[in-house]
Amino acid sequence: MQEQRNGGRLRGEDIRLLLKEHFQCDYTLNDVYDLLKALAMSWISSRSRHPKQDIQTQEDFKKFSSPRWFFSGLVSEKKY
């Protein structure tokens, strides 16, 4: 289902439609949330990826960019 959505998060309504299509079960939206809770499903999810994002460019940025805290003035020399 996520492949067809081209990004974004899977919503309760999406799951309700999936259950109806694949299992011929009619659930209300509240029933879907109750089912997910009973299955100990978590709503914690990662941020969705943009279709045009370039993983290699992001990794290069992480390797070669200076840390922000270094320039933020938060680093101070110890004065004794």
TAURJO-V159178 format. One record per pair of residues at least 24 apart in sequence whose C-alpha atoms are under 7 Angstrom apart, sorted by the first residue. I is the first residue (numbers start at 0). GAP is how many residues later the second one is. Records with the same first field share a line. If there is no record, write none. Layout:
# TAURJO-V159178
I->GAP  GAP
This chain:
# TAURJO-V159178
6->41  42  43
7->40
8->39
